[in-house]
Amino acid sequence: MSILIQGGRVVTAADDYFADVFIEGEKVHSIGKDLKVNADRVIDARGKLVIPGGIDPHTHLDMPFGGTTSADDFESGTIAAAFGGTTSLVDFAIQSRGESTLKGLDTWHAKAEGKASIDYAFHMIITDMPDERLPEMQKLADAGVTSYKLFMAYPGVLYVDDGTLYRTFRQAGENKTRICMHAENGIVIDEIIKAAVKDGKLEPKYHAATRPTRMEAEGVHRAIAIAEVAGVPLHIVHLSCADALEQVKLGRMRGVDVQAETCPQYLFLDESFYEKPNFEGAKWVMTPALREKWNQDVLWQGLRLGHLALVATDHCPFCFKGQKELGRESFTKIPNGAPGVENRMTLLYQGVQKGHYDLNRFVEISSTAAARTFGMFPRKGTVAVGSDADIVVFDPDKRVTISVNNPETHHMKVDYSSYEGFEVTGYPDTVLSRGRVIVSKGKQETRGGGRFVKRALSGELLR
């Protein structure tokens, strides 16, 4: 199958020009003005942007948590991602405490294989790592899983102590792999939660009140210090507030190899959403929690100036009915997480609309930076000859209203939208994954066909 994308404005993290893009099979074959080629299909991109497919490096599909399982699996989640302009994602495989990480990887391969409509990769969540199992980390790297996530939060579930952090960090550094860190002081937060529950403070709003920004900042500071001593590149996930960003900036000024991501929810939503009546605030119970609104300006500035490297979603959807409702008696029982994989690209384009950054930076934070950080570049994350034909024809003028009731903006398998009623300008028109048209004019053309991406080591290129 050959495809000619004709007359569009090609934008990458570095370039901005008008050209045709010719695709043969799964790769970009040639780029140029007025290409004279015979193509099986021609896509008219006049008046539209031609950009790399989005890469969401933080999703939780088909994930058990809090007595239930996230609502999107690898079928529904990747279809929703494609409708929103994301053509690759990195999900989190989970090691069950006391068991092999390799067993956890096998479990997630079984969840994804044959279901995904876009390409996918895995980080590995490590819940314990005694000395005798450290060699597993090299085996994971050899299998293309070149990043690991550890938690300072959720004692008794995912939390690991500082000794395990250092031991794992050091091994990851020796293996030329990267650490992703959920940085919050979970031990102190648990004490704050106990006091709130004892005082009868059980409504959803107390989820935020019991997770103060200083406890996120302390976790980020400690993670950076441990990574600095261990000699490993560090990626802070879902950074939510000014306090935590300040610690990243200080670490980077000190020369530490640390970067951070934020998420659309921290750019567009704030803690007032927890005040919604009739338990509706539970929809936005996630970790870290939504923050005071003034933090948003600091995060937008962080994206503009490069203090924040990229934007992921932490897509971890639980239906309001039957899942979030598990916590009606206490916020401590509300499954943590919210949907967003379908909305990320258009929300980030609002940053261009509002003057926070230019088109090149939009592409950087939505695709290229994730590809570089997590060993997928230049196969993914750019529009270039020889790269995978993961391309979005993006209509910069299309206006839509995000809603669970709008079939154009909601394909996630969850009964609400985090951004209900948001009016946005700019939306994907046509979405290709490795040369296959997945979505065109709001209609799905292809199902399945997504492949596992065996990622390169930290700092290396994927050919």
FENCOR-V886320 format. One record per residue. NEAR is the number of other ideal C-beta (glycine too) atoms within 12 Angstrom. Layout:
# FENCOR-V886320
near = (NEAR | NEAR)
This chain:
# FENCOR-V886320
near = (21 | 24 | 38 | 35 | 45 | 32 | 23 | 34 | 29 | 37 | 37 | 35 | 34 | 21 | 22 | 21 | 20 | 23 | 28 | 32 | 49 | 35 | 41 | 24 | 18 | 26 | 29 | 39 | 28 | 26 | 32 | 20 | 16 | 14 | 24 | 12 | 22 | 12 | 22 | 16 | 23 | 24 | 34 | 21 | 33 | 18 | 18 | 31 | 41 | 50 | 49 | 52 | 53 | 52 | 54 | 52 | 52 | 46 | 51 | 48 | 47 | 35 | 35 | 25 | 31 | 29 | 18 | 25 | 24 | 38 | 34 | 40 | 32 | 40 | 30 | 31 | 43 | 48 | 38 | 45 | 50 | 50 | 44 | 50 | 49 | 54 | 55 | 52 | 53 | 51 | 51 | 47 | 41 | 36 | 38 | 23 | 24 | 14 | 20 | 26 | 40 | 27 | 22 | 36 | 37 | 24 | 26 | 39 | 28 | 18 | 32 | 36 | 21 | 19 | 28 | 43 | 39 | 51 | 46 | 49 | 44 | 48 | 45 | 44 | 42 | 46 | 33 | 31 | 35 | 22 | 15 | 10 | 27 | 24 | 19 | 31 | 38 | 22 | 23 | 41 | 34 | 20 | 26 | 31 | 45 | 40 | 44 | 50 | 46 | 52 | 40 | 38 | 36 | 27 | 21 | 13 | 23 | 31 | 29 | 36 | 20 | 23 | 17 | 30 | 36 | 26 | 30 | 46 | 40 | 25 | 33 | 43 | 29 | 20 | 30 | 25 | 43 | 45 | 51 | 46 | 49 | 46 | 49 | 45 | 33 | 33 | 24 | 25 | 37 | 24 | 18 | 26 | 33 | 18 | 16 | 25 | 22 | 15 | 14 | 12 | 21 | 24 | 30 | 39 | 28 | 33 | 40 | 41 | 30 | 36 | 43 | 30 | 34 | 23 | 35 | 44 | 36 | 28 | 44 | 44 | 33 | 33 | 45 | 40 | 25 | 35 | 39 | 26 | 19 | 32 | 22 | 38 | 37 | 48 | 46 | 51 | 53 | 50 | 51 | 46 | 45 | 31 | 31 | 47 | 41 | 28 | 35 | 43 | 29 | 21 | 32 | 28 | 13 | 16 | 11 | 29 | 28 | 41 | 38 | 46 | 46 | 46 | 46 | 48 | 44 | 49 | 44 | 38 | 37 | 25 | 33 | 16 | 32 | 31 | 20 | 22 | 12 | 14 | 26 | 25 | 34 | 42 | 40 | 43 | 47 | 45 | 43 | 45 | 41 | 39 | 41 | 25 | 20 | 17 | 34 | 32 | 21 | 31 | 41 | 33 | 24 | 38 | 38 | 24 | 19 | 21 | 31 | 43 | 38 | 45 | 49 | 50 | 51 | 42 | 46 | 43 | 46 | 41 | 26 | 33 | 18 | 17 | 34 | 40 | 26 | 25 | 29 | 23 | 16 | 26 | 36 | 32 | 25 | 39 | 36 | 42 | 45 | 48 | 48 | 50 | 56 | 49 | 52 | 51 | 48 | 42 | 45 | 46 | 41 | 34 | 37 | 32 | 22 | 22 | 14 | 29 | 29 | 21 | 32 | 27 | 33 | 42 | 43 | 38 | 51 | 52 | 48 | 39 | 38 | 48 | 45 | 35 | 45 | 52 | 39 | 44 | 34 | 29 | 36 | 49 | 42 | 40 | 48 | 30 | 20 | 21 | 36 | 40 | 44 | 48 | 53 | 52 | 43 | 43 | 33 | 30 | 16 | 26 | 20 | 32 | 23 | 36 | 21 | 28 | 14 | 25 | 18 | 28 | 36 | 34 | 35 | 45 | 29 | 37 | 23 | 32 | 37 | 44 | 36 | 28 | 17 | 27 | 20 | 37 | 22 | 33 | 39 | 44 | 37 | 44 | 49 | 47 | 45 | 35 | 35 | 34 | 36 | 42 | 39 | 25 | 20 | 24 | 19 | 27 | 25 | 26 | 24 | 23 | 27 | 37 | 30 | 30 | 38 | 25 | 43 | 30 | 27 | 33 | 20 | 23 | 20 | 30 | 16)
